[in-house]
């Protein structure tokens, strides 16, 4: 997402919502599923801040295809619409075809769109390639460095005694500080502290972990969806490819990222698009490499959030009684009927 989608007037917002409704219903050939109805309502509220009668909008591309002329906005609309096929398994192919018609009409044929359309056919390679662009801002390192880091962890060649000691020292800070809260995040999830030997996630996803704490999202599937939505809006970067993959993994059970469990029915439109609203409201893009978060560890977390302009409203973790693993418990111990079993939805 960039600023264009957030700056539309009500008439423009209605045109975009009409396009989304057309994709969600294959231009009126399918009923508007409840999850799509909630998604359009959440976008209207949190992205457009508009009170729109969705039932009164035509389920057709006619009109908006011509009225929306800005090329950058067209790309952003198509990218946002690319999530819609992956909210419901029934008629996924038909919604994908509607997305394809929209992209073709506007001549939007970048990797995000190609990846979204190929995913509908069970192929995820293109979407993987597109999502790599988020590695640096979201994970703090590029794909080559990340791959090397995971390989070192698998061989127990990772670990850093000084780094581990530094994180251990954060335990001594007052409970309300950024540093001590970050330690609580690892403790609640039963994650080893960064610097520990044989800890691929703690050692390679430290930047992402800090985003969880700053934005106030736990490690549940919904929390992960919200972090990506928040960070995409905050950074004004294109997180569309990553969002499509994460939504497919946590809403439909696609094994998009084999290192993470696949789930079903975890997409909460109100929370996800409120996260985008919160991210867009921030005053400082703390994903920027020039911002050294290490220097803020001793400061109260609420002061750090205030400095960055992060609103507390809409966070999943709001106080000391809320655990960073969420009500599901630590990541490795979760049991739920919504966890997708291996082979439930298979990629060719």
N, C-alpha and C positions, 0 to 999 in steps of 0.2 A: 504494500500500500504506500501511496504517497499522499500529498496534501490535496490533490485534486478531488478525490472521491469524498473527502470530508467537507469540501467547500461548495457543494452544489446547492442551488436554491430548491424550493419545494417542487417546482415544475420539472426541473432536471432530475431530482430524486425520484419522482414518480416515473419518469421515463426509464431510469435504470431499474427500478423495481419491476416495471412491466417486462423488461428483458429477462430479469431473474425468474419471474413467474412463467415466462414462455419457455425457458430452459427447464424449469422444474416440472412443467406439465407437457413437454414436447409440443409446445404451441397449442395447448388445449386438448390434445389427444389423450392425456392422462389426467386423472383427478389430482388436485393439489393435496399431497400427503401432509399429515399433521406436522412432521418434522420440517418440511419445506415452508409451511405456513408460519411456524414459529421462527424459522430462520429469517424469512422476509420481514416479519414484524420486528425482530431484534435488530436487523440492519436499519430499518426505518427509524427505530428509536435511538440506537447508540451511534450510528454512523451519520445519519442524515438529520437527526433530531427533528423529525417530521411526523405529524399525525396523519397517516395515510390509510384510506379505506382500501385495503388490499383486495377485497371482494369486488370492488368497482373497477379494478384495473383489468384491461384485456390481457389474455394470455397469448400475445402475438408480438412478433418483432416489428410489425408494420408501424410506422411512425417513428419510434425511437432510433431505428437504423439510420434515418436521415437527420433527425433532430440533434443527435449527438455527433458532432463533427470533429471535435478535438481528438487527434490521433492518440496522444498519450492517455487520455481518459478512456478511449475505446479499449486500449490494451488493458488498462486497469479493470474495467468492467468485465472483460472476457476472463481475466485471471480470477477475479472474485467469483464469477459464475462457474468456474471450473470445479469448485468444491461441491456444487449442487448435485451432480450425479452420484456422489459418494456418501450421501446421507441415508439412502434406502436401497436395499438390494433389488427389490422388485423394479423392473423396467429401467435398470441402470443403463442398458445399451441404448434405449430410446432417448434417454436424457443426454447421453453422450453424443448421439447423433444431432440432437438439437443444438448442443454446444458447438459441434462441428459446423453446423450451418451458420451460426452466428459468427464464428471465427472466420469462415470463408467469406461471408458478406462484407466483413470489415477488413479483410486481408490481414488478419492477425495469425501468423504462422510461426511464432517463436517456439523455443524449446518448452516453455511452460505448457502451451496449448498442445503441442505434439505429445508431450509426456502425459498430460491428462487424458487425451484421447486414446493413447496406446495402453494406458493403465486399464481403461474400460474393456480392453480386449485381453487383459491378463499379462501385459508386458510392462515391466517397471523400469527398464534400463534408462529410457529417456528421462523419466521423472527423477531418477537418481542423479543423472547428470545435471539436471536443472537445479536440484536442491543443493548441489555442492556450493553454489554461490553464497549460501547462508552459513557455511562452515566457519568462515573467518570471524564475522561479527558475533555469531551465536556461540561458537565453541572456543573461540580464541586462537584457532590455528587452522591452516588449510588442510585439505584432504590428505596430502602426502604426509604431513607431520602427524596428523591424527592416526593414519594407518600404521605409521612407524611406532607411535606411542602404544597402540593396542597390541602390536606384535611384541614389543618389549615387555609389556605386562604379562602376556601369555607365557613368556620365557622367564618371568620373574627377574628381568633385567631393569625394571623400572625402580621407583622409590628414590627418595632424597631425604637423608637424615636431617638436614637443615630445614627443609620444607616441612617435614613432619614435626620437628621441634617448634617451628614457628606456629603451626596450627595448634599444637598442644598448649602453647602459651596463651592462646586465645581463650582457653577454658577459665583462666584466672580473671578475665574481664567481667565487669558487671553484666547481669543477665540482659539488660536492655540495650546493650551495644550491638553494633553491626557484627563485630567479630564473634562475640559469644553466641549470637543468634545463628550465625553461620555454622558454628560447632553443633548447636542444637539441631540444625537441619541434618547434619551427618548422623548424629546420635539417634534421632527419631527414626531415621530410615535404616539404621544399622549398617551404614556405609563406613568403611575405613576412612580415616582422615587422609587428605592429600599428602603425598610423600611416603605412604605405606607401600611396601613391596607387594607386587601382584594385585594391584588395584586399578584395573583399566578405566573404570568409570570415574572414580574419584580423582585419578591423576590426569585424565584427559578431558574431563568435562567440568573443570573448576569454574570456568567463565559462565557456563550455563547454570551451574549450581548457584552462583551469586545472583544471577538474574531471577531465579526462583525466590530467593530471600528478599531482594529489593522490591520485586513486584508483588510479593505476598501470595505466591501460588505453591501448593503442595505438589507432591510427586505422583498423585493419582493421574490416570489418563486425562481427566478433565483439566487438572492442573498443568499438564504438559501442553495440551491444546491451547490453554490460556497464555502460557509463556510465549509460545510461537506467535500468537495473535498480538499480544502486547508488544513484543520486541519488533515485529514487523512494522507496526504503526509507529513505535518510538523512533526507530532508526530510519524510517522512510525508505527502507530497503524492500526489495521484492522477495518476500517470503512465500510467494504463492505456491511454488513447486513443493516446498517442504510442508506447507499446510495441507495440500491435497494428499500427500503421502501419510501424514499423521492422522488426518481425518479418516482416510480409508482404513488405517490400521486400528484405530480406536473406536470407530463407529460401525464398520462392516466386518472387521476381523481379518483384513488382508495382511499377510505377512510381508509388509513393506520393508521394515527394518528387522532382520532376523535376530538381532541382539536384544530386542524388546518384545515382551509378550503382546500378542494381538488380542484386542477386546472387541466387544460389540456394545452399541447403545450408550456410548460415553459422551457424545457430542451434545452439549447444552448450549443452544444458540444464544440465549440471553447472556450467559457468562462469557462465552467466547467473544462476542462482539462488544460486550462491555469492556473486556480486556483490551480490545483495539481502541476503544474510546479512551480508556485510561492511559494507554501508551501514547496516543496522539496528544493527550493533554500535557505530557511531560515537558518541562522547560529545557532539559539537558539530555542529549543523547549519550548515555553512559556506556553504550556499546562502542563508542569511539575509542580507538587504541590510545589516544592521548590522555585519557582519564585513568589515573592510577587508583583503583579501588582499594589497594592495600593500605594507602595512607589514611583511609577512613574507618579502619577496623575498630579503633578505640572510641569512635564517636557514637552517640545514641542513634539507633536505627531510625527513629522518627525524624531526627535532624537531617540525616542523610537523605531520607525520602523527601523531606521538605525542600532541601537544596536542589534536588533533581526535579521537583514538582510532581512527585508520584502521589496521586490521591489514594487514601486508604480505602475509601468506599469502593466496593466491588472486589476486594481481595478475598481469597479463600482462607488465608491465615491472618487473623486480625489481632490476636493476643496470645498470652502465654498458655492458655488452655487449649489452643488449637495446635495439633501436632503437624509437623512438616511432612509426615507420611500420609496424612489424612485419616479418615475413619476406616479406611481399608487396611491399615496397618503397614508395617515395613514392606518394601517392594518384594523381597524374596519370600515373604510368608503369605501373600495374598491368595485367597481362594474365593471364587465367585462364579456363578453360572454364566456370567457375561464374558469370562475368559474364553477366547476362541481356541478350540482344540486344533492340533496340528492336522492340516489337510482339510479343514472346514471350508476354506476358500482357497483354492490352489491357483498358483501362477504357472503358466506354461513356460 
